[in-house]
Amino acid sequence: MVVAVPDLKAFLLATPFFGGLPDAGLDLLMSMLVERHFDAGAIVVAEGEPGRSMFIVKSGLLAVSKRANAGRVVQISRLKPGDFFGEMTLIEMQNRSATVVAESATVLYELTAQNLYACYKADIHAYVIVLQNINRELCRRLRRADDRLTRQQLGGDN
């Protein structure tokens, strides 16, 4: 199904990643996105592998997990349409910190580090907004992780 550009714009502006972008910046970033399709059960990214791109969830559900002691896998979150992941590799240029698996047929938009650099060169204002949006989301995630850790320490959430 072909998505009309106004529908795609509305969807992207409603996500935490693209919020607040002016039309020119949004159009620039939209032109850089690559649509990726994954079947249920497909590994989108694997913990420890090199990563140089991030993804915005268009449709589907995904599970995020990490390896723990003795090879045990711990699910740390679930992603739904509008969420984004993989942004840490764009900022710190480290390997993937978690594994993301499609729980259902999934459509993602991919943005590479090279694309983000091109955005920086072409529209510094849009680039700054995107970095602020990434930082806000990372702060939200850190607060949630702090809350979960606190509840676990108090014995209220396992």
C-alpha positions as CSV (number, residue, x, y, z in Angstrom):
1,M,0.0,0.0,0.0
2,V,1.4,3.4,-1.0
3,V,1.2,6.0,1.8
4,A,0.4,9.5,0.7
5,V,3.1,12.1,1.6
6,P,0.7,14.1,3.9
7,D,-0.2,10.9,5.8
8,L,3.5,10.0,6.2
9,K,4.3,13.6,7.3
10,A,1.5,13.5,9.9
11,F,2.7,10.1,11.2
12,L,6.3,11.2,11.5
13,L,5.5,14.5,13.2
14,A,3.5,12.5,15.8
15,T,6.6,10.5,16.7
16,P,9.0,11.6,19.4
17,F,11.9,11.6,16.9
18,F,10.4,14.1,14.4
19,G,8.3,16.3,16.7
20,G,8.8,20.0,16.2
21,L,10.6,19.9,12.9
22,P,9.7,22.6,10.4
23,D,8.5,21.4,7.0
24,A,11.8,21.9,5.2
25,G,13.7,19.8,7.8
26,L,11.0,17.1,7.8
27,D,11.0,17.0,4.0
28,L,14.8,16.6,4.0
29,L,14.8,13.8,6.6
30,M,11.8,12.1,4.9
31,S,13.8,11.9,1.6
32,M,16.5,10.0,3.5
33,L,14.3,7.3,5.1
34,V,14.4,3.8,3.7
35,E,11.4,1.6,4.3
36,R,12.3,-1.9,5.6
37,H,9.9,-4.9,6.0
38,F,10.4,-7.7,8.5
39,D,8.4,-10.9,9.0
40,A,7.3,-12.1,12.4
41,G,10.3,-13.6,14.2
42,A,12.9,-11.8,12.2
43,I,15.9,-10.3,14.0
44,V,16.1,-6.6,13.1
45,V,19.3,-5.9,15.0
46,A,21.4,-8.2,17.3
47,E,23.1,-7.2,20.5
48,G,26.8,-6.7,19.9
49,E,26.7,-6.2,16.2
50,P,28.0,-3.0,14.6
51,G,25.2,-0.5,14.0
52,R,25.2,2.7,12.0
53,S,21.5,3.3,11.7
54,M,18.3,3.8,13.7
55,F,14.7,2.8,13.0
56,I,11.2,4.3,13.4
57,V,8.4,1.8,13.8
58,K,5.7,2.4,11.1
59,S,3.7,-0.8,11.9
60,G,4.0,-4.0,13.9
61,L,5.3,-4.9,17.3
62,L,8.9,-5.6,18.3
63,A,10.6,-7.1,21.4
64,V,13.8,-5.6,22.8
65,S,16.0,-8.0,24.8
66,K,19.5,-8.3,26.3
67,R,21.6,-11.2,27.2
68,A,22.2,-11.8,30.9
69,N,24.3,-14.2,32.9
70,A,24.6,-17.7,31.6
71,G,23.1,-16.8,28.3
72,R,19.7,-16.0,29.7
73,V,17.7,-13.5,27.6
74,V,15.8,-10.8,29.4
75,Q,13.1,-8.8,27.6
76,I,13.5,-5.1,28.4
77,S,10.8,-3.5,26.4
78,R,8.3,-3.7,23.6
79,L,8.1,-1.3,20.7
80,K,4.9,-0.2,18.8
81,P,4.2,2.2,15.9
82,G,5.7,5.6,16.5
83,D,8.6,4.3,18.7
84,F,12.2,4.5,17.6
85,F,15.3,2.5,18.4
86,G,18.9,2.2,17.4
87,E,19.6,5.9,18.0
88,M,22.3,5.1,20.5
89,T,24.6,3.9,17.7
90,L,24.2,7.2,16.0
91,I,25.4,9.1,19.0
92,E,28.1,6.9,20.5
93,M,29.2,4.8,17.5
94,Q,29.2,1.6,19.6
95,N,27.9,-1.8,18.8
96,R,24.2,-2.6,19.3
97,S,23.2,-2.6,23.0
98,A,20.2,-5.0,22.6
99,T,18.5,-7.4,20.2
100,V,15.3,-6.3,18.5
101,V,13.0,-9.0,17.1
102,A,9.8,-8.4,15.1
103,E,6.9,-10.0,17.0
104,S,4.6,-9.5,14.0
105,A,5.0,-8.4,10.4
106,T,6.7,-5.0,10.8
107,V,7.5,-2.0,8.7
108,L,10.3,0.3,9.8
109,Y,11.9,3.5,8.4
110,E,15.6,3.4,8.6
111,L,17.9,6.5,9.0
112,T,21.6,6.0,8.8
113,A,24.4,7.8,10.5
114,Q,25.5,9.0,7.1
115,N,22.0,10.5,6.5
116,L,22.1,12.2,9.8
117,Y,25.4,13.7,9.0
118,A,24.0,14.9,5.6
119,C,21.2,16.5,7.6
120,Y,23.7,18.3,9.7
121,K,25.5,19.7,6.6
122,A,22.3,20.7,4.9
123,D,20.0,22.0,7.7
124,I,21.7,22.5,11.1
125,H,18.4,23.7,12.7
126,A,16.7,20.4,11.8
127,Y,19.7,18.5,13.0
128,V,19.7,20.2,16.4
129,I,15.9,19.5,16.8
130,V,16.5,15.8,16.0
131,L,19.3,15.6,18.5
132,Q,17.1,17.3,21.2
133,N,14.4,14.8,20.4
134,I,16.8,11.8,20.7
135,N,18.1,13.2,24.0
136,R,14.6,13.7,25.4
137,E,13.7,10.1,24.6
138,L,16.9,8.8,26.1
139,C,16.1,10.7,29.3
140,R,12.6,9.3,29.4
141,R,14.0,5.8,29.0
142,L,16.6,6.4,31.7
143,R,13.9,7.6,34.1
144,R,11.8,4.5,33.4
145,A,14.8,2.3,33.9
146,D,15.6,4.1,37.2
147,D,12.0,3.6,38.4
148,R,12.1,-0.2,37.5
149,L,15.4,-0.6,39.3
150,T,14.1,1.2,42.3
151,R,10.9,-1.0,42.4
152,Q,13.1,-4.2,42.0
153,Q,15.3,-3.1,44.9
154,L,12.2,-2.7,47.0
155,G,10.9,-6.1,45.9
156,G,7.9,-4.8,44.0
157,D,8.6,-5.6,40.4
158,N,10.4,-8.6,39.0
